[in-house]
Amino acid sequence: MTSETTDRGRAADGGSGWKGEPGDTSTLLGRPAVGYLDAAADTLGTVKREILRRLGAEPGRRLLDVGCGNGTDVLEIAGRVGPSGEAVGVDVNERAIEEAQARSTGTGVPASFLTASAYALPFPDGHFDGVRSERMVQHLADPAGAIAELVRVTKPGGRVLVADPDHGMWAPDLDDRDATRTVLTWWFDNIRNPWIGRRLSGLLRAAGLLEVQVKPMPVVLDGIAAADGLTGFSDAVRRAGEVGVLPPDRVRALTDNIAEREADGGFLMYGVIILAEGRKEG
Ligand SMILES: C[S@@+](CC[C@H](N)C(=O)[O-])C[C@H]1O[C@@H](n2cnc3c(N)ncnc32)[C@H](O)[C@@H]1O
Protein backbone atom coordinates (compact mmCIF):
# COMPACT_ATOMS: atom_id res chain seq x y z
CA MET A 1 0.00 0.00 0.00
CA THR A 2 1.01 3.55 -0.43
CA SER A 3 -0.21 6.72 1.15
CA GLU A 4 -1.22 8.00 -2.25
CA THR A 5 -4.72 8.11 -3.59
CA THR A 6 -5.61 4.81 -5.20
CA ASP A 7 -6.84 4.57 -8.76
CA ARG A 8 -10.34 4.09 -7.38
CA GLY A 9 -10.12 7.48 -5.79
CA ARG A 10 -9.94 6.43 -2.16
CA ALA A 11 -7.12 7.80 -0.06
CA ALA A 12 -5.22 4.73 1.08
CA ASP A 13 -5.18 6.05 4.63
CA GLY A 14 -8.95 6.37 4.57
CA GLY A 15 -8.47 9.89 5.83
CA SER A 16 -7.56 8.38 9.17
CA GLY A 17 -3.86 9.02 9.29
CA TRP A 18 -2.91 5.42 8.57
CA LYS A 19 -0.30 5.67 5.87
CA GLY A 20 -0.31 1.99 5.18
CA GLU A 21 3.36 1.30 5.62
CA PRO A 22 3.87 -2.31 6.64
CA GLY A 23 3.95 -2.40 10.37
CA ASP A 24 2.11 0.80 11.08
CA THR A 25 -0.53 -0.25 13.54
CA SER A 26 -1.48 3.28 14.56
CA THR A 27 -4.72 2.56 12.79
CA LEU A 28 -5.87 -0.32 10.63
CA LEU A 29 -8.39 0.51 7.95
CA GLY A 30 -9.14 3.57 10.01
CA ARG A 31 -9.52 1.99 13.46
CA PRO A 32 -7.18 2.58 16.39
CA ALA A 33 -4.77 -0.29 16.64
CA VAL A 34 -4.83 -1.27 20.29
CA GLY A 35 -8.59 -1.46 20.64
CA TYR A 36 -8.91 -2.92 17.17
CA LEU A 37 -6.49 -5.77 17.81
CA ASP A 38 -8.15 -6.60 21.14
CA ALA A 39 -11.62 -6.69 19.58
CA ALA A 40 -10.29 -8.77 16.67
CA ALA A 41 -8.68 -11.20 19.14
CA ASP A 42 -12.10 -11.77 20.73
CA THR A 43 -13.81 -12.27 17.36
CA LEU A 44 -11.06 -14.60 16.19
CA GLY A 45 -10.77 -16.64 19.39
CA THR A 46 -11.54 -19.92 17.63
CA VAL A 47 -8.90 -19.24 14.99
CA LYS A 48 -6.32 -18.38 17.64
CA ARG A 49 -7.06 -21.52 19.65
CA GLU A 50 -6.70 -23.67 16.54
CA ILE A 51 -3.33 -22.07 15.75
CA LEU A 52 -2.18 -22.75 19.33
CA ARG A 53 -3.27 -26.36 19.12
CA ARG A 54 -1.44 -26.91 15.86
CA LEU A 55 1.68 -25.10 17.01
CA GLY A 56 2.01 -27.40 20.00
CA ALA A 57 2.41 -24.85 22.78
CA GLU A 58 3.59 -27.33 25.41
CA PRO A 59 5.84 -27.00 28.45
CA GLY A 60 9.49 -26.44 27.62
CA ARG A 61 9.02 -25.30 24.03
CA ARG A 62 10.54 -22.17 22.52
CA LEU A 63 8.04 -20.49 20.19
CA LEU A 64 8.02 -17.28 18.15
CA ASP A 65 5.18 -15.02 17.00
CA VAL A 66 6.10 -12.75 14.08
CA GLY A 67 3.93 -9.64 13.71
CA CYS A 68 2.77 -10.14 17.30
CA GLY A 69 0.92 -6.81 17.66
CA ASN A 70 -0.15 -6.26 21.28
CA GLY A 71 1.34 -9.59 22.31
CA THR A 72 -1.95 -11.33 23.12
CA ASP A 73 -0.88 -14.61 21.54
CA VAL A 74 2.65 -14.51 22.96
CA LEU A 75 1.29 -14.15 26.50
CA GLU A 76 -1.08 -17.04 25.92
CA ILE A 77 1.78 -19.19 24.60
CA ALA A 78 4.07 -18.15 27.46
CA GLY A 79 1.49 -19.36 29.97
CA ARG A 80 1.48 -22.77 28.28
CA VAL A 81 5.19 -23.32 27.68
CA GLY A 82 5.88 -22.51 31.32
CA PRO A 83 9.14 -21.58 33.05
CA SER A 84 11.17 -24.15 31.13
CA GLY A 85 9.99 -22.74 27.81
CA GLU A 86 10.07 -19.39 26.09
CA ALA A 87 7.64 -17.30 24.05
CA VAL A 88 9.02 -14.48 21.93
CA GLY A 89 7.10 -11.86 19.97
CA VAL A 90 8.49 -9.55 17.31
CA ASP A 91 6.78 -6.74 15.52
CA VAL A 92 8.15 -4.02 13.28
CA ASN A 93 5.97 -1.47 15.06
CA GLU A 94 7.66 -0.06 18.15
CA ARG A 95 4.39 1.11 19.70
CA ALA A 96 2.97 -2.40 19.42
CA ILE A 97 6.04 -3.81 21.16
CA GLU A 98 5.86 -1.21 23.93
CA GLU A 99 2.23 -2.16 24.50
CA ALA A 100 3.08 -5.88 24.52
CA GLN A 101 5.91 -5.30 27.00
CA ALA A 102 3.63 -3.28 29.27
CA ARG A 103 1.05 -6.06 29.20
CA SER A 104 3.62 -8.72 30.07
CA THR A 105 5.09 -6.80 33.00
CA GLY A 106 4.28 -8.54 36.25
CA THR A 107 2.66 -11.57 34.63
CA GLY A 108 5.59 -13.80 35.55
CA VAL A 109 5.31 -15.77 32.32
CA PRO A 110 8.37 -16.34 30.08
CA ALA A 111 7.45 -13.82 27.38
CA SER A 112 9.79 -11.38 25.68
CA PHE A 113 9.27 -8.87 22.90
CA LEU A 114 11.55 -7.27 20.33
CA THR A 115 11.09 -4.65 17.66
CA ALA A 116 12.22 -6.32 14.45
CA SER A 117 11.13 -6.89 10.90
CA ALA A 118 9.92 -10.23 9.62
CA TYR A 119 12.48 -9.83 6.83
CA ALA A 120 15.44 -9.80 9.23
CA LEU A 121 14.68 -11.75 12.39
CA PRO A 122 17.39 -11.26 15.03
CA PHE A 123 17.77 -14.97 15.83
CA PRO A 124 20.16 -17.70 14.69
CA ASP A 125 19.12 -20.43 12.31
CA GLY A 126 16.96 -23.14 13.87
CA HIS A 127 16.42 -21.23 17.14
CA PHE A 128 12.70 -22.00 17.64
CA ASP A 129 10.67 -25.18 17.99
CA GLY A 130 7.84 -23.48 16.12
CA VAL A 131 6.87 -20.15 14.58
CA ARG A 132 3.47 -18.55 14.06
CA SER A 133 2.43 -15.44 12.15
CA GLU A 134 -1.18 -14.25 12.05
CA ARG A 135 -2.65 -11.58 9.76
CA MET A 136 0.77 -10.09 8.96
CA VAL A 137 1.70 -11.48 5.57
CA GLN A 138 -1.35 -9.76 4.04
CA HIS A 139 0.48 -6.44 4.58
CA LEU A 140 3.91 -7.37 3.20
CA ALA A 141 5.54 -6.38 -0.08
CA ASP A 142 7.58 -9.60 -0.09
CA PRO A 143 5.62 -12.49 1.46
CA ALA A 144 8.13 -15.08 0.21
CA GLY A 145 11.05 -13.18 1.79
CA ALA A 146 9.32 -13.08 5.17
CA ILE A 147 8.28 -16.73 5.03
CA ALA A 148 11.89 -17.70 4.21
CA GLU A 149 12.93 -15.94 7.45
CA LEU A 150 10.23 -17.75 9.45
CA VAL A 151 11.58 -21.04 8.09
CA ARG A 152 15.21 -20.09 8.71
CA VAL A 153 14.71 -19.52 12.45
CA THR A 154 12.72 -22.75 12.88
CA LYS A 155 14.65 -25.84 13.93
CA PRO A 156 14.67 -28.89 11.64
CA GLY A 157 11.46 -30.80 12.29
CA GLY A 158 9.73 -27.70 13.71
CA ARG A 159 6.45 -26.27 12.51
CA VAL A 160 5.74 -22.98 10.75
CA LEU A 161 2.16 -21.73 10.84
CA VAL A 162 0.91 -18.73 8.86
CA ALA A 163 -2.68 -17.50 9.04
CA ASP A 164 -4.19 -14.77 6.90
CA PRO A 165 -7.63 -13.81 5.66
CA ASP A 166 -8.73 -14.18 2.08
CA HIS A 167 -10.38 -10.80 1.62
CA GLY A 168 -11.90 -11.96 -1.65
CA MET A 169 -14.27 -14.17 0.32
CA TRP A 170 -16.29 -11.72 2.43
CA ALA A 171 -20.00 -12.33 2.09
CA PRO A 172 -22.35 -9.73 3.59
CA ASP A 173 -26.07 -10.48 3.40
CA LEU A 174 -27.34 -7.64 1.19
CA ASP A 175 -29.68 -7.38 -1.78
CA ASP A 176 -27.68 -5.26 -4.25
CA ARG A 177 -25.01 -7.75 -5.28
CA ASP A 178 -23.37 -5.44 -7.76
CA ALA A 179 -23.00 -2.53 -5.29
CA THR A 180 -21.88 -4.94 -2.57
CA ARG A 181 -19.16 -6.41 -4.79
CA THR A 182 -17.99 -2.91 -5.73
CA VAL A 183 -17.64 -1.83 -2.10
CA LEU A 184 -15.90 -5.02 -1.01
CA THR A 185 -13.38 -4.97 -3.84
CA TRP A 186 -12.57 -1.30 -3.40
CA TRP A 187 -12.27 -1.50 0.40
CA PHE A 188 -10.13 -4.61 0.64
CA ASP A 189 -7.90 -3.67 -2.28
CA ASN A 190 -6.42 -1.16 0.16
CA ILE A 191 -4.71 -4.10 1.80
CA ARG A 192 -1.51 -4.95 -0.03
CA ASN A 193 -2.27 -8.66 -0.55
CA PRO A 194 -6.03 -9.05 -0.15
CA TRP A 195 -6.06 -12.57 -1.62
CA ILE A 196 -2.97 -13.87 0.21
CA GLY A 197 -4.93 -16.62 2.00
CA ARG A 198 -5.20 -18.66 -1.17
CA ARG A 199 -1.43 -18.21 -1.87
CA LEU A 200 -0.18 -19.41 1.50
CA SER A 201 0.16 -23.13 0.87
CA GLY A 202 2.09 -22.49 -2.35
CA LEU A 203 4.37 -20.06 -0.53
CA LEU A 204 5.07 -22.54 2.26
CA ARG A 205 5.89 -25.34 -0.21
CA ALA A 206 8.11 -23.01 -2.23
CA ALA A 207 9.95 -22.19 1.02
CA GLY A 208 10.82 -25.87 1.33
CA LEU A 209 8.34 -26.91 4.02
CA LEU A 210 7.03 -30.47 4.02
CA GLU A 211 3.55 -31.87 4.76
CA VAL A 212 1.95 -28.53 3.99
CA GLN A 213 -1.71 -28.39 5.06
CA VAL A 214 -4.37 -25.75 4.61
CA LYS A 215 -7.31 -25.28 6.91
CA PRO A 216 -9.88 -22.60 6.03
CA MET A 217 -11.56 -21.33 9.18
CA PRO A 218 -14.88 -19.49 9.03
CA VAL A 219 -15.12 -15.99 10.47
CA VAL A 220 -18.76 -15.30 11.32
CA LEU A 221 -19.64 -11.67 11.98
CA ASP A 222 -23.10 -11.85 13.48
CA GLY A 223 -24.55 -8.33 13.52
CA ILE A 224 -23.33 -5.09 12.03
CA ALA A 225 -21.32 -4.24 15.17
CA ALA A 226 -19.23 -7.39 14.70
CA ALA A 227 -18.83 -6.70 10.97
CA ASP A 228 -17.78 -3.13 11.67
CA GLY A 229 -15.43 -4.19 14.44
CA LEU A 230 -13.38 -6.52 12.27
CA THR A 231 -13.78 -5.10 8.76
CA GLY A 232 -15.15 -1.57 9.07
CA PHE A 233 -17.93 -2.51 6.69
CA SER A 234 -20.26 0.45 7.46
CA ASP A 235 -17.31 2.82 6.99
CA ALA A 236 -16.57 1.14 3.67
CA VAL A 237 -20.11 1.79 2.44
CA ARG A 238 -20.13 5.38 3.69
CA ARG A 239 -16.69 6.20 2.30
CA ALA A 240 -17.47 4.55 -1.02
CA GLY A 241 -20.15 7.21 -1.37
CA GLU A 242 -17.87 10.04 -0.23
CA VAL A 243 -15.20 9.29 -2.83
CA GLY A 244 -17.59 8.47 -5.65
CA VAL A 245 -17.05 4.73 -5.89
CA LEU A 246 -20.83 4.39 -5.54
CA PRO A 247 -23.49 7.03 -6.28
CA PRO A 248 -25.32 8.46 -3.24
CA ASP A 249 -28.63 6.70 -3.97
CA ARG A 250 -26.95 3.28 -3.98
CA VAL A 251 -25.06 4.07 -0.79
CA ARG A 252 -28.36 5.05 0.84
CA ALA A 253 -29.95 1.84 -0.39
CA LEU A 254 -27.10 -0.28 0.99
CA THR A 255 -27.17 1.57 4.32
CA ASP A 256 -30.95 1.12 4.58
CA ASN A 257 -30.57 -2.52 3.64
CA ILE A 258 -28.03 -3.09 6.46
CA ALA A 259 -30.44 -1.45 8.93
CA GLU A 260 -33.35 -3.56 7.66
CA ARG A 261 -31.38 -6.76 8.01
CA GLU A 262 -30.24 -5.76 11.47
CA ALA A 263 -33.84 -5.10 12.52
CA ASP A 264 -35.14 -8.22 10.83
CA GLY A 265 -33.19 -11.01 12.51
CA GLY A 266 -29.72 -9.53 12.24
CA PHE A 267 -27.20 -8.57 9.57
CA LEU A 268 -24.75 -11.37 8.84
CA MET A 269 -21.39 -11.30 7.12
CA TYR A 270 -18.90 -14.11 6.91
CA GLY A 271 -15.49 -14.77 5.50
CA VAL A 272 -12.51 -17.00 5.91
CA ILE A 273 -9.06 -17.09 7.46
CA ILE A 274 -6.65 -19.60 6.02
CA LEU A 275 -4.33 -21.50 8.33
CA ALA A 276 -1.39 -22.87 6.40
CA GLU A 277 1.28 -24.94 8.11
CA GLY A 278 4.21 -27.10 7.28
CA ARG A 279 7.17 -28.89 8.83
CA LYS A 280 10.79 -27.98 8.28
CA GLU A 281 12.80 -30.87 6.94
CA GLY A 282 14.96 -32.72 9.40
C1 LIG B 1 -3.36 -7.25 11.83
S1 LIG B 1 -1.98 -7.07 12.90
C2 LIG B 1 -2.03 -8.68 13.70
C3 LIG B 1 -1.33 -8.66 15.01
C4 LIG B 1 -1.33 -9.98 15.76
N1 LIG B 1 -0.73 -11.05 14.98
C5 LIG B 1 -2.73 -10.38 16.21
O1 LIG B 1 -3.21 -11.44 15.79
O2 LIG B 1 -3.34 -9.63 16.98
C6 LIG B 1 -0.56 -7.20 11.83
C7 LIG B 1 0.75 -6.97 12.57
O3 LIG B 1 1.84 -7.22 11.66
C8 LIG B 1 2.84 -6.28 11.95
N2 LIG B 1 3.77 -6.19 10.81
C9 LIG B 1 3.52 -5.66 9.59
N3 LIG B 1 4.61 -5.73 8.82
C10 LIG B 1 5.57 -6.33 9.55
C11 LIG B 1 6.93 -6.70 9.31
N4 LIG B 1 7.53 -6.45 8.14
N5 LIG B 1 7.62 -7.31 10.29
C12 LIG B 1 7.05 -7.56 11.49
N6 LIG B 1 5.77 -7.22 11.78
C13 LIG B 1 5.04 -6.63 10.83
C14 LIG B 1 2.08 -5.01 12.24
O4 LIG B 1 2.86 -4.04 12.91
C15 LIG B 1 0.92 -5.53 13.05
O5 LIG B 1 1.17 -5.52 14.43
The ligand as an ORCA input file, in Angstrom:
! r2SCAN-3c Opt
* xyz 0 1
  C      -3.357     -7.250     11.833
  S      -1.985     -7.072     12.898
  C      -2.025     -8.675     13.701
  C      -1.334     -8.664     15.007
  C      -1.333     -9.979     15.765
  N      -0.733    -11.051     14.982
  C      -2.726    -10.378     16.209
  O      -3.206    -11.437     15.792
  O      -3.342     -9.630     16.982
  C      -0.563     -7.202     11.827
  C       0.749     -6.966     12.566
  O       1.836     -7.217     11.662
  C       2.845     -6.280     11.946
  N       3.771     -6.192     10.809
  C       3.516     -5.661      9.590
  N       4.610     -5.732      8.819
  C       5.571     -6.332      9.550
  C       6.931     -6.697      9.315
  N       7.528     -6.450      8.143
  N       7.622     -7.310     10.290
  C       7.045     -7.560     11.494
  N       5.772     -7.218     11.783
  C       5.036     -6.626     10.831
  C       2.084     -5.009     12.236
  O       2.865     -4.042     12.913
  C       0.915     -5.534     13.045
  O       1.173     -5.521     14.429
*
